[in-house]
Amino acid sequence: MPPGFVENLYVFLLAGFLGFEVIRRVSPLLHTPLMALTNALDAIVVVAAIIIAARPGSTLTLVLGAIAVAAAFSNMVGGFLITDRMLRMFKLSGRKKP
């Protein structure tokens, strides 16, 4: 095992659990702003995944980096599409403001 693997795994699991608990308790009114924030974070993840995939290393690193880029990019695009659809639902259709 590489040095620091257990510590990194511990941080990953703790972050996943904490993120799940925070997202689960979000009010439905805050869902759209939260989606916009997570889309911005997904964009940062895409950049980080590209950097990791471009680093010289083993074939496993390259494959995992490419999978990370594809997963983060599809998550980001899907999030933007869902947020856009939700925001269109709140627009007034055909009515002008006085």
SEMAR-511336 format. One line per 4 residues: number of its first residue (from 1); for each residue x, y, z of N, C-alpha, C, O. Coordinates in steps of 0.1 Angstrom, whole numbers. Each point is the difference from the previous one (the first is absolute). Layout:
BEGIN
NUM = X Y Z X Y Z X Y Z X Y Z; ... $
***
This chain:
BEGIN
1 = 8 -12 0 -8 12 0 9 13 0 10 0 7; -14 10 -15 7 12 1 0 7 13 -10 -2 8; 20 10 -4 -1 7 12 -11 10 1 -3 7 -10; -4 -7 21 -11 9 2 -14 -5 -6 -10 7 0 $
5 = 10 -19 -5 -12 -6 -6 -12 -1 10 -11 4 -2; 14 -9 14 -10 -2 10 -5 14 5 -12 2 2; 20 8 -1 -4 13 4 -9 6 -10 -10 7 2; 14 -8 -15 -8 5 -11 -13 -7 -1 -10 7 -3 $
9 = 10 -20 5 -13 -7 0 -9 5 11 -12 1 -2; 18 1 14 -8 5 11 -6 13 -3 -12 3 3; 20 6 -9 -5 14 -3 -11 -1 -11 -10 7 1; 12 -16 -10 -11 -2 -11 -13 -5 6 -10 6 -3 $
13 = 11 -16 11 -12 -5 6 -7 10 9 -12 1 0; 20 6 8 -6 10 9 -6 11 -8 -11 5 3; 17 0 -14 -6 10 -8 -13 -4 -7 -9 7 -1; 9 -20 -4 -12 -5 -6 -11 -1 10 -12 4 -3 $
17 = 14 -9 15 -10 -1 10 -5 14 4 -12 3 1; 21 7 1 -4 13 4 -8 7 -11 -10 7 3; 15 -9 -15 -8 6 -12 -14 -5 -1 -9 7 -2; 8 -20 4 -13 -6 -1 -10 5 11 -11 3 -3 $
21 = 16 -2 15 -8 5 11 -4 15 -2 -11 4 3; 21 4 -8 -4 14 -2 -10 2 -11 -10 7 1; 12 -14 -12 -10 1 -12 -13 -6 4 -11 6 -4; 10 -16 12 -13 -6 4 -8 9 8 -13 0 -1 $
25 = 19 9 8 -8 9 9 -3 14 -6 -5 9 7; 8 -7 -20 -3 12 -7 -15 2 -2 -7 -9 -5; 3 21 8 -14 4 -3 -3 0 -15 9 3 -8; -21 -7 4 -3 0 -15 1 14 -6 3 1 -12 $
29 = -5 10 20 1 13 -5 15 4 -4 2 8 -9; 7 -15 15 14 3 -3 6 -10 -10 12 1 -3; -20 -9 -3 5 -11 -9 6 6 -12 11 -4 -4; -17 14 -3 5 6 -12 13 8 2 10 -3 -7 $
33 = -9 11 18 13 6 2 11 -10 4 12 2 -4; -16 -12 10 10 -11 4 5 -7 -13 12 -3 -1; -22 1 -8 4 -7 -13 10 9 -7 10 -5 -6; -12 18 6 9 9 -7 14 0 6 10 0 -7 $
37 = -10 -1 20 13 -1 7 7 -13 -3 12 0 -2; -19 -11 2 6 -13 -3 5 -1 -14 9 -7 -3; -16 14 -6 4 1 -14 14 7 -1 9 -4 -8; -8 15 15 13 7 1 11 -9 5 11 -1 -5 $
41 = -14 -7 16 10 -9 5 3 -11 -9 12 -5 -1; -22 0 -7 3 -10 -10 10 5 -11 8 -8 -5; -9 21 2 9 5 -10 14 0 6 10 -3 -8; -8 6 21 13 -1 6 5 -15 0 12 -2 -3 $
45 = -21 -7 5 4 -14 0 4 -5 -14 10 -7 -1; -16 12 -9 3 -3 -14 15 5 -2 8 -8 -6; -5 20 10 14 5 -3 10 -9 8 10 -3 -5; -13 0 18 9 -8 8 1 -14 -7 11 -6 0 $
49 = -22 0 -5 1 -13 -6 9 1 -13 7 -10 -2; -8 20 -5 8 2 -12 15 0 4 8 -6 -7; -5 14 17 14 1 5 5 -13 4 11 -4 -3; -19 -4 11 4 -13 4 2 -10 -11 10 -7 -1 $
53 = -19 8 -9 1 -9 -12 12 3 -8 6 -9 -7; -2 22 7 12 4 -9 13 -3 7 11 1 -7; -11 -4 20 13 -3 6 6 -13 -5 -7 -9 -2; 20 9 1 7 -12 -4 -1 -11 11 2 3 12 $
57 = -6 -15 -16 -1 -10 10 -4 -13 -7 3 -2 -11; -9 -7 19 -3 -13 -5 -13 1 -9 -7 10 -1; 5 -21 -6 -12 -1 -8 -13 1 8 -10 6 -4; 11 -12 16 -12 1 10 -3 14 3 -12 4 1 $
61 = 22 4 2 -2 14 3 -7 7 -12 -9 8 2; 14 -10 -14 -6 6 -12 -15 -4 -1 -8 8 -3; 5 -21 4 -13 -5 -1 -9 6 10 -11 5 -3; 15 -5 16 -8 5 11 -2 15 -2 -11 5 3 $
65 = 21 2 -8 -1 15 -2 -10 2 -11 -8 10 0; 8 -18 -11 -9 2 -11 -15 -3 5 -9 7 -5; 8 -17 13 -14 -3 5 -4 11 9 -12 4 0; 21 2 8 -4 11 9 -4 12 -9 -10 7 4 $
69 = 17 -4 -15 -4 11 -8 -14 -2 -6 -8 9 0; 6 -21 -5 -13 -3 -6 -11 1 10 -11 6 -3; 13 -12 15 -11 1 10 -3 14 5 -11 4 1; 22 3 2 -2 14 4 -6 9 -10 -9 8 3 $
73 = 13 -10 -16 -6 8 -11 -14 -3 -2 -9 9 -2; 5 -22 2 -14 -3 -2 -9 4 12 -11 5 -2; 17 -5 14 -7 5 12 -2 15 -1 -11 5 3; 21 2 -8 -1 14 -1 -10 4 -11 -9 9 3 $
77 = 9 -15 -14 -9 3 -11 -15 -3 4 -9 8 -2; 7 -20 8 -13 -3 5 -5 9 11 -12 4 0; 21 1 8 -4 9 11 -5 14 -6 -9 6 4; 17 -2 -14 -4 13 -7 -13 -2 -7 -8 10 0 $
81 = 5 -21 -7 -12 -2 -6 -12 0 9 -11 5 -2; 13 -12 13 -11 -1 10 -2 13 7 -12 4 2; 22 4 1 -2 13 6 -7 9 -10 -9 8 4; 13 -8 -16 -7 8 -10 -14 -3 -2 -9 9 0 $
85 = 5 -22 1 -14 -4 -1 -7 5 12 -12 4 -1; 18 -5 13 -7 4 12 -2 15 0 -11 5 4; 20 3 -9 -1 14 0 -11 4 -10 -7 10 2; 6 -17 -13 -11 3 -10 -13 -2 6 -10 6 -5 $
89 = 8 -16 14 -12 -3 6 -5 12 8 -12 2 2; 21 6 4 -4 11 8 -3 13 -7 -5 10 6; 8 -9 -19 -2 12 -8 -15 1 -3 -7 -10 -1; 2 22 1 -14 3 -4 -1 -3 -14 7 6 -9 $
93 = -17 -14 5 -2 -3 -14 -11 9 -6 -12 -1 4; 16 9 -13 -9 8 -8 -6 13 7 -7 7 -5; 11 -5 18 -5 11 7 11 11 1 11 -3 2; -15 15 -3 9 11 1 -2 6 14 -11 0 6 $
97 = 22 5 0 0 6 13 -6 14 -2 3 7 -9; -11 -3 19 -6 14 -1 10 11 2 -3 11 0 $
***
